[in-house]
Amino acid sequence: GKTSYTSGITTTGAFNPTFPAFIGYADFFARFNTAGNRIWGSYTLEPTYFAHTIVLACDDAGDLYVSGITELTTGIATTGTHKTTLTPFAPPATAGADMYLWKFSPSGSRIWGTYYGGEYIGWPSSITTDHTGNVYIWGTTASNFDITTADGLNPSKPDPNKSAFFLSAFNQHGQLKYGTYIGEDETIAGGE
């Protein structure tokens, strides 16, 4: 969710208990038990100026996956995952933004984190998991590289100048297993 509250959101030992205010709002995520009581809660790492915690999913083991967009160059990725550095935007831009994917234990400890994306922005729209620990991300991207795998159904975008949908699979350790483009976003979404 999104909040302007600086207290009452996070819990002791949370991934990020500090309100990262820049323009007055911050994204957060939390786990609740079946009675509706908060087990733990955390802010994301940056203010809601550009980044948004967009999608969440849980696997069979109770691990929580969080995906969104970030401009941060530190604190996002962990060693041994798919991508550990933020990709700069295409020149002449000097900044960058990537999607990210985090995995948290049922107790709220971050297990791993990875960047995902290329030279232009991407937007994760949905994530889900399977019974073997894989996590799948569906979304839209303007990037022409660092999205697909060589065995992807469509390893190249239909039109390099337009955004396209993508579907990607990551294993339980944050490594990209599969990625493909799935057509232009306006083609699938019925745009003009």
C-alpha positions in Angstrom: 0.0 0.0 0.0 0.8 3.7 0.2 0.8 5.8 3.3 1.8 9.1 4.8 2.0 7.6 8.3 5.5 7.7 9.8 4.5 5.3 12.6 2.3 2.2 13.2 3.2 0.7 9.9 6.4 -1.2 10.5 7.4 -3.7 13.2 10.6 -4.2 15.1 13.3 -5.9 13.0 11.5 -5.0 9.8 13.4 -4.9 6.5 13.0 -1.1 6.4 11.4 0.4 9.5 12.3 4.0 8.5 9.8 6.2 6.6 11.6 7.2 3.4 9.6 10.4 2.9 10.5 12.8 0.1 7.1 14.1 -1.0 5.1 12.8 1.9 4.2 9.2 0.9 5.9 5.9 1.1 5.0 2.4 -0.1 4.8 -0.4 2.4 4.0 -4.1 2.6 2.8 -6.2 5.6 1.9 -9.7 6.5 -1.2 -10.5 8.6 -2.5 -13.7 10.2 -5.9 -15.2 9.5 -7.4 -13.2 12.4 -6.3 -10.0 10.7 -3.5 -9.1 13.1 -0.3 -7.7 11.6 2.7 -10.1 12.0 5.2 -7.7 10.4 5.4 -4.7 8.2 8.0 -2.8 6.3 8.4 0.3 4.1 10.1 0.0 0.8 13.5 1.7 0.5 12.5 4.9 -1.2 9.8 7.5 -1.3 6.8 7.2 -3.6 8.2 9.7 -6.1 8.8 7.2 -8.8 9.0 3.7 -7.2 5.8 1.8 -6.4 5.3 -1.5 -4.7 3.0 -2.8 -7.3 2.5 -6.6 -6.9 2.8 -9.2 -4.2 2.5 -13.0 -4.1 3.0 -15.8 -1.6 4.4 -19.3 -2.3 3.4 -22.6 -0.7 6.2 -22.2 2.0 4.7 -18.8 3.1 7.5 -16.8 1.5 6.4 -13.3 0.2 7.4 -11.8 -3.1 7.4 -8.1 -3.7 7.9 -6.4 -7.1 8.0 -2.8 -8.1 10.1 -0.1 -9.8 13.1 1.6 -8.3 15.8 4.2 -9.1 18.0 3.2 -6.2 21.4 1.9 -6.9 22.0 0.3 -3.5 20.0 -1.8 -1.1 17.9 -3.5 -3.7 19.8 -6.6 -5.0 21.7 -9.3 -3.2 24.7 -11.3 -4.3 24.1 -14.3 -6.4 20.8 -13.2 -8.0 20.0 -12.5 -11.6 21.1 -8.8 -11.7 22.8 -6.9 -9.0 23.2 -3.4 -10.5 20.7 -0.9 -11.8 20.7 -0.4 -15.6 21.1 3.3 -16.6 18.6 4.7 -19.1 19.6 4.9 -22.7 21.9 8.0 -23.4 21.8 10.9 -22.9 20.0 10.2 -19.6 22.3 9.9 -16.6 19.9 8.1 -14.2 18.1 4.8 -14.5 15.2 2.7 -13.3 14.6 -1.0 -13.1 12.0 -3.4 -11.8 13.0 -5.3 -8.7 11.9 -8.6 -7.2 12.4 -9.4 -3.5 11.8 -12.6 -1.6 10.9 -12.5 2.1 10.6 -15.3 4.7 7.3 -15.8 6.6 9.0 -13.9 9.5 9.8 -10.9 7.3 13.5 -11.4 6.7 14.7 -10.6 3.1 16.0 -13.8 1.5 17.1 -12.2 -1.7 16.6 -9.3 -4.1 17.3 -8.7 -7.8 17.0 -6.0 -10.4 15.2 -6.8 -13.6 15.1 -4.8 -16.8 17.0 -3.0 -19.5 17.7 0.5 -20.9 14.1 1.7 -20.5 11.5 1.4 -17.8 9.4 -1.6 -17.1 6.2 -2.1 -15.0 5.5 -5.4 -13.3 1.7 -6.0 -13.4 1.3 -9.3 -11.7 3.4 -12.0 -10.0 2.5 -15.6 -9.0 4.4 -18.7 -7.8 4.2 -22.4 -8.6 4.6 -25.4 -6.3 8.3 -25.8 -7.0 9.4 -22.3 -5.8 9.5 -20.5 -9.1 8.1 -17.0 -9.3 6.6 -15.5 -12.5 6.3 -11.8 -13.5 4.0 -10.4 -16.1 4.2 -6.8 -17.1 5.1 -4.2 -19.7 8.5 -2.8 -20.7 10.0 -0.3 -23.2 13.4 -2.1 -22.9 14.9 -3.9 -25.8 17.4 -6.0 -23.8 17.8 -7.7 -20.4 14.2 -8.9 -20.4 14.3 -12.2 -22.4 16.3 -15.4 -22.4 17.7 -17.1 -25.6 15.0 -19.8 -25.4 12.2 -17.3 -25.0 9.3 -17.6 -27.4 9.9 -14.0 -28.6 13.4 -13.0 -27.6 13.0 -9.6 -29.5 10.3 -7.0 -29.2 7.9 -6.8 -32.3 8.7 -3.1 -32.6 11.8 -1.7 -30.8 10.2 1.7 -30.6 7.1 0.6 -28.7 6.4 -1.0 -25.3 5.7 -4.7 -25.1 4.3 -7.2 -22.6 6.7 -9.7 -21.1 6.5 -12.9 -19.1 9.5 -14.0 -17.0 10.2 -16.9 -14.6 12.7 -16.7 -11.7 13.9 -19.7 -9.7 13.8 -19.9 -5.9 17.2 -18.3 -5.7 16.4 -15.2 -7.8 18.0 -16.3 -11.0 16.1 -15.6 -14.3 15.0 -19.0 -15.8 12.9 -17.8 -18.7 11.8 -14.6 -20.3 9.9 -13.6 -23.4 8.1 -10.7 -25.0 4.4 -11.3 -25.7 3.5 -8.6 -28.3 3.0 -4.9 -28.2 1.1 -3.6 -25.2 -1.5 -1.7 -27.4 -2.1 -4.9 -29.5 -3.0 -7.0 -26.4 -4.6 -4.2 -24.4 -6.8 -3.1 -27.3 -5.1 0.3 -27.5 -5.2 2.4 -30.7 
